C-alpha cells in the first residue's frame, strides 16, 4: 500500500469538488477550495478521524467496501477508481456489463435533486446511490450490509421493507418486482446475477415462487406509487425512471404533484427528514456505506 500517494490522491480529489457538486450547501466562507474532510467522511459513511488518518498517510489499509465508498464520495471516474484501488494494493473491480460503479455525471444529476427523493439502482434492484430525500423517505439503504441493499430481495425476505407501502398496495408492488426481474432475466440469459437472485427468492419466498410461476413480464417504467412514512403519513408519488446508455443502471425520481396533500407532505418530509445531516457521533469503524 502506497500511503503517501493515496493521501495525495485523496487530498487532490477533495480539493477539486465544490459542495454544490455533491448536493451540499457551501455554508460559511471557506479558507481553502474544495470539500472539507468531514464532508467527504459524511458522503462516504465513515468517521472523520478515519478519513483524516488516510489523508495524513497513517491510516490502515482500507477495505474494498471503503474504497468503493470513497470513489463515490469523490465522484471518481472508473479509471480514477481503479487507480485508487491500485494505490492500496487491491485489484480493481472487473468492468462488467453490470458494473456497480455510478458515473460521476449521473451522481451529479442525483445531487442536484435537492427537494425530491431520487436513487440510482441496477436493473436487478441493487441500490447504488441515494440522495438525502430518498434516505428520508425510505431509510439509508447503503448503511445496510451488502446483501440487504437489493430492493427485490428485501421486499420478499424482510417484512419491514413491505411496511414502506400501504397494505392494500403490496400485492401490486410484489407483482411489479417479479415481472421486472423476469424481464431482466430474459434479457440477460447468460448473466449469473439475475439467475442467482431468482433461484434464491424462489427457494426462500412462497409469494415470489407463486408469482414467478405466473410468468408476467414488465419493464420498469414511469408509474404512480404510494409510500408510508411514520411521520408525514402516506405520500402518492409519480415515479420516473431514467435509464443510462448501457441500460443496466436507472435513476429513479419520485415527485409529488403541486397542490396535492402529497406535495405538502413531501415538503414536510424535507424539513423533518433532513434535520440531522451530519455523521453520527461515535463512528469509529471504517464505514457504514459502500
C-alpha positions as CSV (number, residue, x, y, z in Angstrom):
1,X,0.0,0.0,0.0
2,X,1.4,3.4,-1.0
3,X,0.2,5.6,1.8
4,X,1.8,8.8,0.6
5,X,0.4,8.5,-2.9
6,X,-3.0,7.6,-1.5
7,X,-3.0,10.6,0.8
8,X,-2.1,12.9,-2.1
9,X,-4.7,11.4,-4.4
10,X,-7.4,11.8,-1.7
11,X,-6.5,15.4,-0.9
12,X,-6.5,16.4,-4.6
13,X,-9.8,14.7,-5.2
14,X,-11.3,16.5,-2.3
15,X,-9.9,19.9,-3.4
16,X,-11.4,19.8,-6.9
17,X,-15.0,19.3,-5.6
18,X,-17.3,22.1,-4.7
19,X,-20.0,21.5,-2.1
20,X,-22.7,22.1,-4.7
21,X,-21.2,19.3,-6.8
22,X,-22.2,16.8,-4.2
23,X,-25.5,18.2,-3.1
24,X,-24.2,20.1,-0.1
25,X,-24.5,23.8,0.8
26,X,-21.4,25.9,1.0
27,X,-22.2,27.4,4.4
28,X,-19.7,29.8,5.9
29,X,-16.8,31.2,3.9
30,X,-14.1,28.7,3.2
31,X,-10.4,29.3,3.6
32,X,-9.5,26.7,1.0
33,X,-11.2,25.4,-2.1
34,X,-13.0,22.0,-2.2
35,X,-14.8,19.9,0.3
36,X,-13.9,19.6,4.0
37,X,-12.6,16.3,5.4
38,X,-15.8,15.9,7.4
39,X,-17.9,16.3,4.3
40,X,-16.0,13.6,2.5
41,X,-16.4,11.4,5.5
42,X,-20.1,12.1,5.6
43,X,-20.6,11.2,2.0
44,X,-18.6,8.0,2.4
45,X,-20.3,7.0,5.6
46,X,-17.1,6.8,7.7
47,X,-15.7,8.6,10.7
48,X,-13.9,11.9,10.2
49,X,-10.9,10.5,12.3
50,X,-10.5,7.5,10.0
51,X,-10.6,9.7,6.8
52,X,-8.2,12.2,8.3
53,X,-5.7,9.4,9.1
54,X,-5.9,8.3,5.4
55,X,-5.1,11.8,4.2
56,X,-2.2,12.0,6.7
57,X,-0.6,8.8,5.4
58,X,-1.1,7.0,8.7
59,X,-4.4,5.1,8.2
60,X,-4.8,1.4,8.0
61,X,-5.4,-0.3,4.6
62,X,-9.0,0.5,3.6
63,X,-11.3,-2.4,2.7
64,X,-12.7,-2.8,-0.8
65,X,-16.1,-1.6,0.6
66,X,-14.4,1.5,1.9
67,X,-12.6,2.1,-1.4
68,X,-15.9,1.9,-3.3
69,X,-17.4,4.4,-0.8
70,X,-14.5,6.8,-1.3
71,X,-14.8,6.5,-5.1
72,X,-18.4,7.5,-5.0
73,X,-17.9,10.3,-2.4
74,X,-15.2,11.9,-4.5
75,X,-17.1,11.3,-7.8
76,X,-14.2,9.4,-9.4
77,X,-14.3,8.1,-12.9
78,X,-13.8,4.3,-13.5
79,X,-10.1,5.0,-14.3
80,X,-9.7,7.0,-11.2
81,X,-11.5,4.4,-9.1
82,X,-9.1,1.7,-10.4
83,X,-6.2,3.9,-9.6
84,X,-7.5,4.3,-6.0
85,X,-7.7,0.5,-5.6
86,X,-4.2,0.0,-7.0
87,X,-2.7,2.5,-4.6
88,X,-3.9,0.3,-1.7
89,X,-2.6,-2.9,-3.3
90,X,-6.1,-4.0,-4.2
91,X,-7.2,-5.5,-7.6
92,X,-9.6,-3.0,-9.3
93,X,-13.2,-4.3,-9.7
94,X,-13.9,-6.0,-13.0
95,X,-15.5,-3.8,-15.6
96,X,-18.6,-5.9,-16.3
97,X,-21.7,-5.1,-18.3
98,X,-23.5,-4.8,-14.9
99,X,-20.9,-2.5,-13.3
100,X,-22.0,-1.1,-9.9
101,X,-19.8,2.0,-10.4
102,X,-22.0,5.0,-10.9
103,X,-20.7,7.5,-13.4
104,X,-19.9,11.0,-11.9
105,X,-22.3,12.6,-14.3
106,X,-25.2,10.5,-13.0
107,X,-24.2,11.3,-9.4
108,X,-24.1,15.0,-10.3
109,X,-27.7,14.8,-11.5
110,X,-28.7,12.9,-8.3
111,X,-27.0,15.6,-6.2
112,X,-28.9,18.4,-7.9
113,X,-32.3,16.9,-6.9
114,X,-32.5,18.6,-3.5
115,X,-36.3,18.6,-3.0
116,X,-37.4,15.2,-4.2
117,X,-36.4,11.6,-3.4
118,X,-34.1,10.0,-6.0
119,X,-31.8,7.0,-6.2
120,X,-29.7,5.0,-8.6
121,X,-30.4,1.3,-8.8
122,X,-29.3,-1.5,-11.1
123,X,-31.8,-3.3,-13.3
124,X,-31.7,-6.2,-10.7
125,X,-32.7,-3.9,-7.9
126,X,-29.4,-3.2,-6.2
127,X,-29.3,0.3,-4.7
128,X,-26.1,2.1,-5.7
129,X,-26.7,5.7,-4.5
130,X,-29.4,7.8,-2.8
131,X,-29.9,11.5,-2.2
132,X,-30.8,12.9,1.1
133,X,-34.6,12.9,0.4
134,X,-34.5,9.3,-0.6
135,X,-32.9,8.4,2.7
136,X,-35.5,10.5,4.5
137,X,-38.3,8.7,2.7
138,X,-37.2,5.0,2.8
139,X,-34.1,5.0,5.1
140,X,-30.4,4.8,4.3
141,X,-30.2,1.6,2.3
142,X,-26.5,1.9,1.8
143,X,-26.0,1.8,5.6
144,X,-27.2,-1.8,5.5
145,X,-24.9,-4.9,4.9
146,X,-24.3,-5.5,1.1
147,X,-26.9,-8.4,0.9
148,X,-29.6,-6.1,2.2
149,X,-29.2,-3.4,-0.4
150,X,-31.2,-5.2,-3.1
151,X,-34.8,-3.9,-3.1
152,X,-36.3,-7.0,-4.6
153,X,-34.6,-9.3,-2.1
154,X,-35.6,-7.1,0.8
155,X,-39.2,-6.8,-0.4
156,X,-39.7,-10.6,-0.3
157,X,-37.5,-11.6,2.6
158,X,-37.7,-8.6,5.0
159,X,-41.2,-7.9,6.3
160,X,-40.1,-4.4,7.4
161,X,-39.4,-3.5,3.7
162,X,-43.1,-4.1,2.8
163,X,-44.1,-1.6,5.5
164,X,-43.0,1.2,3.2
165,X,-46.2,0.6,1.2
166,X,-49.9,0.7,2.3
167,X,-51.1,-2.9,2.9
168,X,-53.6,-2.8,0.1
169,X,-50.9,-1.8,-2.4
170,X,-48.4,-4.5,-1.5
171,X,-49.8,-7.3,-3.8
172,X,-49.4,-5.0,-6.8
173,X,-45.9,-3.9,-5.7
174,X,-44.9,-7.6,-5.4
175,X,-46.2,-8.3,-8.9
176,X,-44.2,-5.4,-10.3
177,X,-41.0,-6.6,-8.6
178,X,-41.3,-10.1,-10.0
179,X,-42.4,-9.0,-13.5
180,X,-39.4,-6.6,-13.7
181,X,-36.9,-9.3,-12.6
182,X,-38.4,-11.7,-15.2
183,X,-37.7,-9.1,-18.0
184,X,-34.1,-8.7,-16.8
185,X,-33.6,-12.4,-16.6
186,X,-34.9,-12.9,-20.2
187,X,-32.7,-10.0,-21.5
188,X,-29.5,-11.4,-19.8
189,X,-29.9,-15.2,-20.0
190,X,-26.2,-15.9,-19.5
191,X,-25.7,-13.5,-16.7
192,X,-25.4,-15.3,-13.3
193,X,-26.6,-12.3,-11.2
194,X,-30.3,-12.3,-12.1
195,X,-30.4,-16.1,-12.3
196,X,-28.9,-16.4,-8.8
197,X,-31.4,-13.9,-7.3
198,X,-34.3,-15.7,-8.9
199,X,-33.1,-19.0,-7.6
200,X,-32.6,-17.6,-4.1
201,X,-36.1,-16.0,-3.9
202,X,-37.9,-19.0,-5.4
203,X,-36.5,-21.1,-2.6
204,X,-37.0,-18.6,0.2
205,X,-40.3,-16.9,-0.6
206,X,-43.6,-18.7,-1.4
207,X,-45.1,-15.5,-2.6
208,X,-42.2,-14.9,-5.0
209,X,-42.3,-18.5,-6.3
210,X,-46.1,-18.3,-6.9
211,X,-45.8,-15.0,-8.8
212,X,-42.8,-16.2,-10.8
213,X,-44.8,-19.2,-12.0
214,X,-47.4,-16.8,-13.5
215,X,-44.7,-15.6,-16.0
216,X,-45.7,-12.0,-16.0
217,X,-43.2,-9.6,-17.7
218,X,-42.9,-5.9,-17.3
219,X,-40.0,-3.5,-17.8
220,X,-39.7,-0.8,-15.1
221,X,-41.3,2.4,-16.5
222,X,-43.0,5.5,-15.1
223,X,-45.7,4.8,-12.6
224,X,-47.5,6.2,-9.5
225,X,-46.9,4.7,-6.1
226,X,-47.9,5.3,-2.6
227,X,-45.4,5.3,0.3
228,X,-46.0,5.2,4.0
229,X,-43.8,7.4,6.2
230,X,-44.0,7.1,10.0
231,X,-44.0,10.9,10.5
232,X,-45.7,12.6,7.4
233,X,-48.1,9.8,6.5
234,X,-48.9,8.4,3.1
235,X,-47.5,10.1,0.0
236,X,-48.7,9.4,-3.5
237,X,-45.6,10.0,-5.8
238,X,-45.0,9.9,-9.5
239,X,-42.1,7.6,-10.3
240,X,-39.9,8.5,-13.3
241,X,-37.3,6.1,-14.5
242,X,-34.3,7.3,-16.5
243,X,-32.1,4.6,-17.9
244,X,-28.4,5.0,-18.8
245,X,-26.9,4.2,-22.1
246,X,-26.0,0.7,-21.1
247,X,-29.5,0.0,-19.7
248,X,-28.1,-1.5,-16.5
249,X,-28.4,1.4,-14.2
250,X,-31.5,3.5,-13.6
251,X,-32.1,6.9,-12.0
252,X,-35.4,6.7,-10.2
253,X,-37.0,10.0,-9.3
254,X,-40.2,10.4,-7.1
255,X,-42.2,13.6,-7.4
256,X,-45.5,14.9,-6.0
257,X,-48.0,16.9,-8.0
258,X,-48.2,20.5,-6.8
259,X,-51.4,21.4,-5.0
260,X,-51.9,17.9,-3.6
261,X,-51.7,16.7,0.0
262,X,-48.7,14.5,-1.0
263,X,-46.9,17.6,-2.3
264,X,-47.3,19.3,1.1
265,X,-46.2,16.1,2.9
266,X,-43.2,15.9,0.7
267,X,-42.2,19.4,1.7
268,X,-42.7,18.5,5.3
269,X,-40.5,15.4,4.8
270,X,-37.8,17.7,3.5
271,X,-37.9,19.5,6.8
272,X,-38.3,16.7,9.3
273,X,-36.2,14.2,7.4
274,X,-33.1,16.3,6.8
275,X,-32.7,17.9,10.2
276,X,-29.6,15.9,11.0
277,X,-27.3,15.5,8.0
278,X,-24.1,15.3,10.0
279,X,-22.2,12.0,10.6
280,X,-23.4,10.1,13.7
281,X,-21.3,10.6,16.8
282,X,-19.1,7.8,17.8
283,X,-18.4,6.3,14.4
284,X,-15.0,4.8,14.8
285,X,-15.3,1.9,12.4
286,X,-14.3,2.2,8.7
287,X,-17.7,2.7,7.2
288,X,-21.4,2.2,7.2
289,X,-21.9,2.6,3.4
290,X,-20.1,1.5,0.3
